[in-house]
Amino acid sequence: MRLNDISPAKGARKERTRVGRGIGSGLGKTAGRGHKGQHSRSGKGKVKAGFEGGQMPLQRRLPKIGFRSRTSHECGQVLLYQLEALSLDTVDFAALQAAGLVDRRAVRAKIVKKGELSRAIAFKGVAVTAGAREAILAAGGSVE
Protein backbone atom coordinates (compact mmCIF):
# COMPACT_ATOMS: atom_id res chain seq x y z
CA MET A 1 0.00 0.00 0.00
CA ARG A 2 1.22 3.46 -0.91
CA LEU A 3 0.04 6.90 0.18
CA ASN A 4 -1.50 7.52 -3.25
CA ASP A 5 -3.57 4.31 -2.93
CA ILE A 6 -5.30 5.35 0.32
CA SER A 7 -8.93 6.38 -0.02
CA PRO A 8 -11.78 6.71 2.48
CA ALA A 9 -14.15 3.78 2.98
CA LYS A 10 -17.27 3.56 0.81
CA GLY A 11 -19.98 5.82 2.23
CA ALA A 12 -17.61 7.62 4.59
CA ARG A 13 -17.63 10.78 2.48
CA LYS A 14 -21.12 11.81 1.42
CA GLU A 15 -21.59 14.65 -1.06
CA ARG A 16 -23.68 17.49 0.29
CA THR A 17 -27.19 17.91 -1.13
CA ARG A 18 -27.52 20.95 -3.36
CA VAL A 19 -30.91 22.38 -2.49
CA GLY A 20 -32.98 24.79 -4.55
CA ARG A 21 -31.68 23.55 -7.91
CA GLY A 22 -34.90 22.69 -9.73
CA ILE A 23 -37.77 20.24 -9.58
CA GLY A 24 -35.72 17.24 -10.71
CA SER A 25 -33.46 17.39 -7.66
CA GLY A 26 -36.36 16.72 -5.30
CA LEU A 27 -35.39 19.78 -3.26
CA GLY A 28 -36.31 22.59 -5.65
CA LYS A 29 -38.56 25.62 -5.13
CA THR A 30 -38.83 25.77 -1.32
CA ALA A 31 -35.56 23.82 -0.91
CA GLY A 32 -36.98 21.54 1.80
CA ARG A 33 -38.01 24.44 4.02
CA GLY A 34 -41.77 24.12 3.56
CA HIS A 35 -43.97 27.07 2.61
CA LYS A 36 -44.43 29.60 5.40
CA GLY A 37 -43.18 30.24 8.89
CA GLN A 38 -40.07 31.23 10.77
CA HIS A 39 -37.83 28.50 9.37
CA SER A 40 -38.79 29.13 5.76
CA ARG A 41 -37.48 32.70 5.88
CA SER A 42 -33.92 33.65 5.15
CA GLY A 43 -31.86 34.42 8.26
CA LYS A 44 -34.87 34.20 10.61
CA GLY A 45 -34.70 30.55 11.70
CA LYS A 46 -32.62 31.11 14.81
CA VAL A 47 -33.68 31.56 18.41
CA LYS A 48 -31.31 32.48 21.20
CA ALA A 49 -29.60 29.70 23.12
CA GLY A 50 -31.77 28.39 25.94
CA PHE A 51 -35.04 29.73 24.46
CA GLU A 52 -37.87 27.27 25.06
CA GLY A 53 -40.69 28.83 23.07
CA GLY A 54 -41.81 31.18 25.83
CA GLN A 55 -41.74 28.56 28.58
CA MET A 56 -39.55 29.62 31.51
CA PRO A 57 -36.12 28.33 30.43
CA LEU A 58 -34.22 25.79 32.49
CA GLN A 59 -31.44 28.16 33.50
CA ARG A 60 -34.04 30.51 35.02
CA ARG A 61 -36.11 27.77 36.68
CA LEU A 62 -33.17 26.41 38.66
CA PRO A 63 -32.01 28.23 41.81
CA LYS A 64 -28.82 30.26 41.78
CA ILE A 65 -26.15 28.52 43.84
CA GLY A 66 -22.58 29.18 44.72
CA PHE A 67 -20.16 32.02 44.32
CA ARG A 68 -16.60 32.06 43.04
CA SER A 69 -14.57 35.01 44.21
CA ARG A 70 -12.29 36.63 41.66
CA THR A 71 -9.88 37.75 44.37
CA SER A 72 -9.72 34.61 46.51
CA HIS A 73 -6.32 33.60 45.10
CA GLU A 74 -4.77 36.98 45.99
CA CYS A 75 -4.35 36.17 49.70
CA GLY A 76 -2.80 32.83 50.59
CA GLN A 77 -3.64 31.22 53.93
CA VAL A 78 -0.94 29.40 55.85
CA LEU A 79 -1.70 27.31 58.93
CA LEU A 80 0.50 27.11 62.02
CA TYR A 81 1.03 23.35 61.77
CA GLN A 82 2.35 23.83 58.21
CA LEU A 83 4.95 26.28 59.54
CA GLU A 84 5.95 23.78 62.22
CA ALA A 85 7.15 21.44 59.45
CA LEU A 86 9.37 24.15 57.91
CA SER A 87 12.87 24.58 59.29
CA LEU A 88 12.85 28.39 59.07
CA ASP A 89 13.53 30.83 61.89
CA THR A 90 12.35 33.88 59.93
CA VAL A 91 9.26 33.67 57.76
CA ASP A 92 8.31 36.26 55.14
CA PHE A 93 6.13 36.17 52.03
CA ALA A 94 8.97 35.11 49.71
CA ALA A 95 9.88 32.21 52.02
CA LEU A 96 6.26 31.01 52.04
CA GLN A 97 6.13 31.07 48.24
CA ALA A 98 9.46 29.27 47.98
CA ALA A 99 8.18 26.56 50.34
CA GLY A 100 5.05 26.15 48.18
CA LEU A 101 2.64 27.04 50.98
CA VAL A 102 1.23 30.04 49.10
CA ASP A 103 -0.24 30.07 45.59
CA ARG A 104 2.08 31.54 42.97
CA ARG A 105 -0.62 34.09 41.99
CA ALA A 106 -0.96 35.35 45.58
CA VAL A 107 0.16 38.88 46.43
CA ARG A 108 -0.06 38.56 50.23
CA ALA A 109 -0.31 35.89 52.89
CA LYS A 110 -2.07 35.43 56.22
CA ILE A 111 -1.12 33.12 59.06
CA VAL A 112 -4.12 31.33 60.58
CA LYS A 113 -4.22 29.52 63.93
CA LYS A 114 -4.71 25.84 63.28
CA GLY A 115 -2.43 23.49 65.11
CA GLU A 116 0.34 24.38 67.55
CA LEU A 117 3.71 26.10 67.34
CA SER A 118 6.46 24.69 69.55
CA ARG A 119 9.42 26.90 68.58
CA ALA A 120 10.13 30.60 68.17
CA ILE A 121 9.61 31.93 64.65
CA ALA A 122 9.90 35.57 63.56
CA PHE A 123 7.26 36.74 61.04
CA LYS A 124 7.92 39.71 58.73
CA GLY A 125 5.56 41.22 56.16
CA VAL A 126 2.71 38.75 56.56
CA ALA A 127 -0.72 39.23 58.11
CA VAL A 128 -1.53 37.26 61.25
CA THR A 129 -4.89 36.49 62.85
CA ALA A 130 -5.44 37.34 66.51
CA GLY A 131 -5.39 33.67 67.58
CA ALA A 132 -2.24 32.95 65.57
CA ARG A 133 -0.53 36.03 67.06
CA GLU A 134 -1.17 34.74 70.59
CA ALA A 135 0.18 31.28 69.70
CA ILE A 136 3.31 32.77 68.07
CA LEU A 137 4.06 35.06 71.01
CA ALA A 138 3.43 32.21 73.48
CA ALA A 139 6.03 30.09 71.63
CA GLY A 140 8.54 32.96 71.94
CA GLY A 141 8.26 34.21 68.37
CA SER A 142 7.68 37.73 67.08
CA VAL A 143 5.40 39.43 64.55
CA GLU A 144 6.36 42.54 62.57
C-alpha positions, 0 to 999 in steps of 0.5 A: 500500500502506498500513500496515493492508494489510500482512499476513504471507505465507501460511504464515509464521504457523502456529497452534500445535497444541493438544495434549490436547484430545480424540480428534478433534484427533489429539493427545488422551489422551497428547498426543503423548508416548507412554505411559510413560517419562521424557518422558511425565511432567510436568516430568521430561523434562529432563536437564542440559546436556551429559548424554550418557546416562551416557557420559563427556560431551564437556567431561570427555573433552577435556583442560583447557587454558589459564588466564586470570588475573583480575588480569593487567590490573591491572599494565601492562607498558611496554617500554624502546623504547616509552619511547624514542618518548615525549618525556618527561623524567619518567615516572610512572604517570599519564604512562604512562596518558595516553600510552596505554601502560598499560591504563585498568583498570591500577592499577600499571605495570612497566618491562621491559627490551626495546630500548635507552634512549639518553637520561636519563629519571627514573622515579617511582612505577613498578616496574622490572625489574633489567635495565631498572634497569641500562639506565636508570642506564646512560643517565643516568636515575634510578629512585625 
